[in-house]
Amino acid sequence: MKPQNDKTGLIVPDVARRRLIAGLATGFGALGASVLLGGCDRLVTSDAAQRVVGSTQKLTQAAQRLVASRESLAREFDASQIAPTFRTNGTTNPQQAAYRRLLADGFSDWQLRVGGLVERPASFSLAALKAMPSRTQITRHDCVEGWSCIGQWTGVPLTQILDAVRPQDAARYVIFHCADHVYGAATPYYESLDMVEAHHPQTILAYGLNRQTLPVANGAPLRLRAERQLGYKQAKYLMQIELVDSFASIQGGKGGWWEDRGYQWWAGI
């Protein structure tokens, strides 16, 4: 996959290629698969192709919602297919002082704050989350960089948290605020889902990986697993959840740390 530099100097994988392929899979077949596979690096640099790529975000989101039910499941795998070591991505050992203090104490003082457009703002300790009914699922993590890995995740369905705080009618998105600063950036990582994906049965807040406590490298103490989405949506090191009606006032206003740097917000697979 050919990388490109964003305005901050970070190396950004060429998500345009994946979006073009996704567009073809849902109806944008006019360019032809043989042309795409033979010269996609060249195609995605043209203005015409970039317009096609930009148009596929709403197409692929609408197509997925059209052909699949709101609760259609991502594929789940057999235990024999779990990778011996789940590959890490992004930040693997946050150095922010607040996170280091929580880690040193085994996250006993960590709290997940949930607020924004909700009727009953609340905070949840790790012990409280683990006491809630849980879901375990063996799924495949698909990274925009081109690799995949199968792991077993255990956590609390996000819909249980949302039910507890009672979203207001105006709430359209769920924002996940994280402790880590990717590549030493000034702003912390964040991601978002719409309310349909937030309530999906496979969208969980995971505290376990492969029958063990979630490792720091994979997002301890808590990370998002939204199994119908690509890897960059799976926010790690969760600290706060915020329900909003718009992204406008949150960092770059695009709904996610990588989205603010050129990725598409919709990352459905």
N, C-alpha and C positions, 0 to 999 in steps of 0.2 A: 504494500500500500504506500503510495507516494505521499509524504508529509508536506505540509506547508507551514510557513511562519505566520502567526497572527500578529496583531499590532503590539502585543506585549513582548514579542520575541520568543514566546513559547512555541514548541513544535506541536502542531495540530494535525492529527490524522485526517486524511482526505475523506470526510464524510459525504462529500458530494457524490463520490462513486457509489457508495452504498445506497444513497437516496435515489440515484438514477436507476439502479438495479431494482430497488423496491418499487419505483414508479412503473417500470416495465412489468413487474409481476402483477400489478393491479390495473393494468390497462394502458400504459404508455409503451406499447410494443413497436411503435412506428420506426424507431431508430434501428431495430433489428438486433437480436442477441449476438450474432457473430461480429457485428461492428463494435458493439459494446465491449465484448470480451477481448477483441483484438486491439482496441485503441482507446480504452476508457480514460487513460491519463490525458490524452490529447482532447477528447471530447469534452471533458468537464471544464476545460479552460476557456471554451467558447462562450460568448454571451448567450447564444441561443440555448445551449445545454444548461447553463446556469439558471435560465428562466424555467426550463423544464424541471430541473432539480428543485427549485424553490416551490414550484407548484405542487410537487408530490406530497408535501407534508400534510396538507388538508385532504388530499386524495387518499393517502394511505390510512389516515385516521378514520375518515368517513367509510372507507372500504372495509376496514376491520370491524367497525361498529355495524356495518350493513350485513356482512356475511356471517358474523359471529355474535352470539348473544352477549349480554353484558357480563355474564358469568362464565363464558367459555374458557376452558382451562388451557394453560400452556402445558406442553408435554411433560409428564413425570416419568422417571426412570426407575429401574430396578437397583437394589442396593449393590449388586455386583458391578454396576457401572460407575460407582462413585470413584473419583480420582483419588489416588493415595495421598496427594497433597493438593489442596485447593490453591490455585495460582492467585497471587495478589496483584493488585493494580492500584494506581494512584498513590496516595500517601500510605505508608506502611508503619510509621512510628511517629505520631504527632509530637512535636516538641513544644507546643504552647504550654505556658506555665500552669494554667488552670487545669488543662488535661493531665499534665504530669502529676499534679497533686491528687487528682481523683484516682489515677492509675495506682499511685503509691499506696493508697488506702483501699485498694481492691474494689473501687467504685462504690464503697459503702455509703458515701455521701452524695453520689450522683443522683440527679433527678431529671426526668424528662418533663419539661414544661410544655403545656399545650394551651394555646390561647388564640387570640385574634377574634374572628367572627364566630364566636361560640357563646352559648348561654351559660356554661358552667366551666370556666377555666380551671385547670387542675395540674398537679404535678404528680409524677409516678416514680417511685423508687424502682430499682432493678428487682428487688424482692417482690414488690407489688405486681410488676409485670409478669414475673415468673409464676405468681400465684393464680394468674388468670388462665382460663382455658386456652390451650396452645394448639398450634398446627405444625406438623412436620411434613416436609415435602422434599423430594429429590428432583432437582431441576438443573437445567443447563444455563450457565452464565455465558452470554454471547457478548464479546467485547467488540467495539467499533474498530479496534486495531486488527481484528481478524482471527482471534483465538477464542476457544470455548473451553469450559471446564464444568464437570458435573459434581455437584455437592448436595449434601443433605442439610437442610436448614430447619431450625426449630424456633418458633417465636409466637408472639401474640398477634392475631389478625388485627390489622389497623382499624377495621370497622368496629371492633370492640371499644377502642379508644375514642373513636368518633361518636359512637353511641353514648359514651359516658359524658362527653363534654357538650353534646347537642349542638351541632352546627346551625348557625343562623341561615335563613333562606338566601341571604346575599352571598354566602360562601360559595366560591366557584373552584378554588384551588387549595391544595394542601402543600405548604412549603416546609421543607426539611432543612433545618439549620444545623450545621456540623461544627465540630471542634477543630478540624484540620484546615490548614492553609496549604493548598496544593502548590508544589514547587516554590514554597516560600512567598506566595502572593500576599498582598496586603489584606485581601478580603477572604473570609472563611468560605469553605465549600458550602454550596446549598443546591437543592434540587426541588422539583415540584411535580405533582400529579393532579389531574382533574378529579372530580368527585367520583366518576365512574371507576377509574383505576384505583382510587383510594379505597373504595368499598369492594373491590374484587376479592374473592375468597383466597387467592394466592398472594395477595399483597399483605405481607407480614412485617413486623418489627422483630428481627431475628437476634436472639442472644445465644444461639447454639449453632455450631457447624460440625457436621460429621460426628454427632453424638458427644461432642466435647463443648466446653465453654468457648464462646466465640473468641478467637485469638485477637490480639491487638492488631496484627498485620491485616486482618480481615474486617476490622471495624469495631472492636470492643469499645464500650460494653453493648452497643445496640446499633444495628444497621437496618436499612430498608431493603426488602426484597420485593420487587414488583415484577413478577415473572413474565409478564407480557411485554417487557421493556428491555432495551439494550443496557449494557453494563454501566454506562455513565450515569444512568438514572438511579442506580442502587447506592444511594448515599450512605456513607459510613460515619462512625463516631457521632451519632445523633445526640443533640443537646436540647433542641427545641422544635416543636411543631407549631406552625402558625397557619390558620385558615384565613384566606384573603379573597377579595373579589377581583383583584388585578395584580399584575407583577410590577406595575409602574414605579412604585417606591422602593423596590427591593433590588439593591445592587444595580446591575446594568439593565434591569427591566425586561429581560427575556425569559425568566423563569428557571434559570439554572446557571451554575458557574461556567460550564463549558458552552452553554447556549449564548451567554453574554460574549463569548469569544468565537462564535460562528457556527456552532452545532445547531441542528434542528431541535426544537422543543419536543415534537412528537417523535418518539423512538420506538414505536411499536414493532414487534416481530411476530 
